[in-house]
Amino acid sequence: MTCVALSAAIGFIAPAFGATNVSVVITSDTTWGSAGSPYLVIGTVTVQNGATLSVSSGVEVALQSSADIVVAA
């Protein structure tokens, strides 16, 4: 079972200075932590079956208007 734990605020913003740009296929358990915050999804982030994307408390995640987070079943 795939689980996406998004315990942070997710919104739509313009590119932020110092943001970590992400557009990736996640194939193993991954944590977005405070060191990379804010994370700006600029394309598609796909969480593959069997992988977990966790977002640490207080981490900011934003999506460009054309971006997606997809959880494969």
MARKOLMAR-495404 format. One record per atom (N, C-alpha, C): residue number from 1; residue in one letter; chain; atom name; x, y, z. Coordinates in nm, 4 decimals. Atoms other than C-alpha are relative to their C-alpha. Layout:
<recs>
  num  residuo  cadena  atomo         X         Y         Z
  NUM        A       A     CA         X         Y         Z
...
</recs>
This chain:
<recs>
  num  residuo  cadena  atomo         X         Y         Z
    1        M       A      N    0.0840   -0.1172    0.0000
    1        M       A     CA    0.0000    0.0000    0.0000
    1        M       A      C    0.0881    0.1230    0.0000
    2        T       A      N   -0.0748   -0.1238    0.0067
    2        T       A     CA    0.1267    0.3470   -0.0846
    2        T       A      C   -0.0654    0.1034    0.0886
    3        C       A      N    0.0512   -0.1022   -0.0909
    3        C       A     CA    0.0909    0.6224    0.1696
    3        C       A      C    0.0753    0.1288   -0.0233
    4        V       A      N   -0.0631   -0.1304    0.0096
    4        V       A     CA    0.1579    0.9908    0.1260
    4        V       A      C   -0.0359    0.0767    0.1255
    5        A       A      N    0.0237   -0.0729   -0.1243
    5        A       A     CA    0.1976    1.1708    0.4555
    5        A       A      C    0.0382    0.1456   -0.0228
    6        L       A      N   -0.0256   -0.1416    0.0224
    6        L       A     CA    0.1629    1.5402    0.3883
    6        L       A      C   -0.0481    0.0772    0.1220
    7        S       A      N    0.0364   -0.0682   -0.1233
    7        S       A     CA    0.1696    1.7077    0.7262
    7        S       A      C    0.0410    0.1460   -0.0040
    8        A       A      N   -0.0408   -0.1390    0.0158
    8        A       A     CA    0.2723    2.0441    0.5883
    8        A       A      C   -0.1027    0.0734   -0.0856
    9        A       A      N    0.0903   -0.0799    0.0832
    9        A       A     CA    0.0894    2.3265    0.4214
    9        A       A      C    0.0394   -0.0168   -0.1460
   10        I       A      N   -0.0232    0.0125    0.1431
   10        I       A     CA    0.0530    2.2729    0.0488
   10        I       A      C   -0.0808    0.1077   -0.0688
   11        G       A      N    0.0708   -0.1071    0.0683
   11        G       A     CA   -0.0346    2.5587   -0.1783
   11        G       A      C    0.0588    0.0268   -0.1364
   12        F       A      N   -0.0474   -0.0402    0.1305
   12        F       A     CA    0.0206    2.7267   -0.5094
   12        F       A      C    0.0694    0.1340    0.0150
   13        I       A      N   -0.0752   -0.1236   -0.0134
   13        I       A     CA    0.2949    2.9894   -0.5171
   13        I       A      C    0.0877    0.0207   -0.1217
   14        A       A      N   -0.1000   -0.0302    0.1014
   14        A       A     CA    0.5299    3.1617   -0.7527
   14        A       A      C    0.1324   -0.0595    0.0473
   15        P       A      N   -0.1286    0.0557   -0.0414
   15        P       A     CA    0.8860    3.0252   -0.7544
   15        P       A      C    0.0606    0.0811    0.1137
   16        A       A      N   -0.0577   -0.0655   -0.1168
   16        A       A     CA    1.0533    3.1027   -0.4243
   16        A       A      C    0.1515   -0.0047   -0.0076
   17        F       A      N   -0.1452   -0.0042   -0.0042
   17        F       A     CA    1.4129    3.2093   -0.3836
   17        F       A      C    0.0490   -0.1048    0.0991
   18        G       A      N   -0.0556    0.1002   -0.0885
   18        G       A     CA    1.6121    2.9236   -0.2364
   18        G       A      C   -0.0828   -0.1268    0.0118
   19        A       A      N    0.0856    0.1186   -0.0067
   19        A       A     CA    1.3397    2.6659   -0.2979
   19        A       A      C    0.0715   -0.1197   -0.0619
   20        T       A      N   -0.0452    0.1244    0.0609
   20        T       A     CA    1.4199    2.3036   -0.3734
   20        T       A      C   -0.1027   -0.0391   -0.1054
   21        N       A      N    0.0907    0.0363    0.1086
   21        N       A     CA    1.2643    2.2376   -0.7144
   21        N       A      C   -0.0053   -0.1509   -0.0133
   22        V       A      N    0.0149    0.1446    0.0122
   22        V       A     CA    1.1229    1.8868   -0.7475
   22        V       A      C   -0.0957   -0.0363   -0.1127
   23        S       A      N    0.0796    0.0642    0.1041
   23        S       A     CA    0.9856    1.6849   -1.0382
   23        S       A      C    0.0651   -0.1372   -0.0158
   24        V       A      N   -0.0749    0.1242   -0.0177
   24        V       A     CA    1.0693    1.3226   -0.9680
   24        V       A      C   -0.0948   -0.1188    0.0123
   25        V       A      N    0.0695    0.1252   -0.0291
   25        V       A     CA    0.9567    0.9596   -0.9554
   25        V       A      C    0.0635   -0.0559    0.1262
   26        I       A      N   -0.0488    0.0509   -0.1279
   26        I       A     CA    0.9873    0.8351   -0.5967
   26        I       A      C   -0.0238   -0.1502    0.0028
   27        T       A      N    0.0088    0.1458    0.0049
   27        T       A     CA    1.0645    0.4635   -0.5908
   27        T       A      C    0.0304   -0.0658    0.1341
   28        S       A      N   -0.0277    0.0527   -0.1343
   28        S       A     CA    1.1732    0.4226   -0.2268
   28        S       A      C   -0.0429    0.1056    0.1011
   29        D       A      N    0.0454   -0.0922   -0.1034
   29        D       A     CA    1.0717    0.5791    0.1030
   29        D       A      C    0.0873    0.1249    0.0021
   30        T       A      N   -0.0676   -0.1289    0.0110
   30        T       A     CA    1.1608    0.9480    0.0938
   30        T       A      C   -0.0610    0.0975    0.0994
   31        T       A      N    0.0476   -0.1047   -0.0899
   31        T       A     CA    1.1380    1.2306    0.3452
   31        T       A      C    0.0483    0.1347   -0.0494
   32        W       A      N   -0.0361   -0.1381    0.0285
   32        W       A     CA    1.1290    1.5963    0.2563
   32        W       A      C    0.0135    0.0686    0.1351
   33        G       A      N   -0.0279   -0.0582   -0.1304
   33        G       A     CA    1.2933    1.7637    0.5555
   33        G       A      C    0.0228    0.1492   -0.0061
   34        S       A      N   -0.0134   -0.1450   -0.0120
   34        S       A     CA    1.3553    2.1142    0.6783
   34        S       A      C    0.1205    0.0555   -0.0757
   35        A       A      N   -0.1190   -0.0486    0.0699
   35        A       A     CA    1.6980    2.1386    0.5127
   35        A       A      C   -0.0300    0.0404   -0.1440
   36        G       A      N    0.0332   -0.0314    0.1387
   36        G       A     CA    1.5347    2.1479    0.1678
   36        G       A      C   -0.1189    0.0925   -0.0159
   37        S       A      N    0.1231   -0.0806    0.0037
   37        S       A     CA    1.2312    2.3597    0.2589
   37        S       A      C    0.0303    0.1439   -0.0388
   38        P       A      N    0.1237    0.0539    0.0546
   38        P       A     CA    1.0520    2.5094    0.0843
   38        P       A      C    0.0267   -0.0866   -0.1231
   39        Y       A      N   -0.0047    0.0845    0.1188
   39        Y       A     CA    0.9947    2.2415   -0.1807
   39        Y       A      C   -0.1004    0.0548   -0.0999
   40        L       A      N    0.0869   -0.0508    0.1058
   40        L       A     CA    0.8522    2.3676   -0.5083
   40        L       A      C   -0.0148   -0.1082   -0.1063
   41        V       A      N    0.0280    0.1024    0.1011
   41        V       A     CA    0.6886    2.1009   -0.7261
   41        V       A      C   -0.0196    0.0732   -0.1325
   42        I       A      N    0.0006   -0.0728    0.1272
   42        I       A     CA    0.7602    2.2210   -1.0803
   42        I       A      C   -0.0502   -0.0845   -0.1157
   43        G       A      N    0.0488    0.0926    0.1022
   43        G       A     CA    0.6351    1.9182   -1.2731
   43        G       A      C   -0.0861   -0.1040    0.0679
   44        T       A      N    0.0746    0.1083   -0.0634
   44        T       A     CA    0.5019    1.5797   -1.1705
   44        T       A      C    0.0894   -0.0731    0.0980
   45        V       A      N   -0.0637    0.0864   -0.0993
   45        V       A     CA    0.6056    1.4034   -0.8516
   45        V       A      C   -0.0869   -0.1243    0.0080
   46        T       A      N    0.0728    0.1259   -0.0031
   46        T       A     CA    0.5029    1.0386   -0.8748
   46        T       A      C    0.0565   -0.0867    0.1114
   47        V       A      N   -0.0386    0.0914   -0.1066
   47        V       A     CA    0.5105    0.8171   -0.5662
   47        V       A      C   -0.0411   -0.1402   -0.0460
   48        Q       A      N    0.0258    0.1334    0.0524
   48        Q       A     CA    0.5431    0.4600   -0.6943
   48        Q       A      C   -0.0589   -0.0913    0.1081
   49        N       A      N    0.0559    0.1001   -0.0895
   49        N       A     CA    0.3609    0.1653   -0.5410
   49        N       A      C    0.1100   -0.0564    0.0905
   50        G       A      N   -0.0965    0.0517   -0.0959
   50        G       A     CA    0.5414    0.0543   -0.2242
   50        G       A      C    0.0907    0.1052    0.0600
   51        A       A      N   -0.0825   -0.1096   -0.0518
   51        A       A     CA    0.7112    0.3892   -0.1660
   51        A       A      C   -0.0863    0.0950    0.0820
   52        T       A      N    0.0693   -0.0973   -0.0835
   52        T       A     CA    0.6192    0.6524    0.0923
   52        T       A      C    0.0718    0.1327   -0.0088
   53        L       A      N   -0.0533   -0.1357   -0.0077
   53        L       A     CA    0.6692    1.0264    0.0697
   53        L       A      C   -0.0489    0.0596    0.1307
   54        S       A      N    0.0334   -0.0651   -0.1265
   54        S       A     CA    0.6812    1.1853    0.4147
   54        S       A      C    0.0517    0.1424   -0.0040
   55        V       A      N   -0.0389   -0.1406   -0.0076
   55        V       A     CA    0.6941    1.5595    0.4745
   55        V       A      C    0.0091    0.0350    0.1475
   56        S       A      N   -0.0216   -0.0319   -0.1405
   56        S       A     CA    0.8439    1.6666    0.8055
   56        S       A      C   -0.0835    0.1197    0.0433
   57        S       A      N    0.0776   -0.1098   -0.0574
   57        S       A     CA    0.6491    1.8973    1.0333
   57        S       A      C    0.0705    0.1332   -0.0233
   58        G       A      N   -0.0533   -0.1337    0.0228
   58        G       A     CA    0.6963    2.2629    0.9451
   58        G       A      C    0.0570    0.0234   -0.1379
   59        V       A      N   -0.0539   -0.0128    0.1354
   59        V       A     CA    0.8197    2.1943    0.5918
   59        V       A      C   -0.1076    0.0568   -0.0914
   60        E       A      N    0.0927   -0.0589    0.0962
   60        E       A     CA    0.6580    2.4030    0.3191
   60        E       A      C    0.0124   -0.0709   -0.1339
   61        V       A      N    0.0058    0.0609    0.1328
   61        V       A     CA    0.5496    2.2375   -0.0059
   61        V       A      C   -0.0966    0.0836   -0.0825
   62        A       A      N    0.0840   -0.0792    0.0884
   62        A       A     CA    0.4137    2.4421   -0.2935
   62        A       A      C    0.0029   -0.0618   -0.1392
   63        L       A      N    0.0085    0.0530    0.1349
   63        L       A     CA    0.3021    2.3468   -0.6431
   63        L       A      C   -0.0201    0.1146   -0.0987
   64        Q       A      N    0.0304   -0.0912    0.1079
   64        Q       A     CA    0.3277    2.5490   -0.9601
   64        Q       A      C   -0.1350   -0.0386   -0.0567
   65        S       A      N    0.1386    0.0231    0.0462
   65        S       A     CA   -0.0091    2.5787   -1.1333
   65        S       A      C   -0.0139   -0.1233   -0.0890
   66        S       A      N    0.0088    0.1161    0.0898
   66        S       A     CA    0.0728    2.2986   -1.3809
   66        S       A      C    0.0590   -0.1265    0.0633
   67        A       A      N   -0.0666    0.1123   -0.0665
   67        A       A     CA    0.2306    2.0620   -1.1228
   67        A       A      C   -0.1009   -0.0977    0.0588
   68        D       A      N    0.0835    0.1055   -0.0576
   68        D       A     CA    0.0928    1.7343   -0.9845
   68        D       A      C    0.0811   -0.0816    0.0988
   69        I       A      N   -0.0555    0.1074   -0.0827
   69        I       A     CA    0.1595    1.4882   -0.7043
   69        I       A      C   -0.0900   -0.1191   -0.0248
   70        V       A      N    0.0763    0.1174    0.0389
   70        V       A     CA    0.0515    1.1428   -0.8221
   70        V       A      C    0.0442   -0.1166    0.0874
   71        V       A      N   -0.0284    0.1192   -0.0793
   71        V       A     CA    0.0274    0.8357   -0.5997
   71        V       A      C   -0.0439   -0.1205   -0.0822
   72        A       A      N    0.0315    0.1184    0.0805
   72        A       A     CA    0.0500    0.5163   -0.8055
   72        A       A      C   -0.0622   -0.1062    0.0882
   73        A       A      N    0.0675    0.1050   -0.0786
   73        A       A     CA   -0.1795    0.2386   -0.6917
   73        A       A      C    0.0502   -0.1363   -0.0403
</recs>
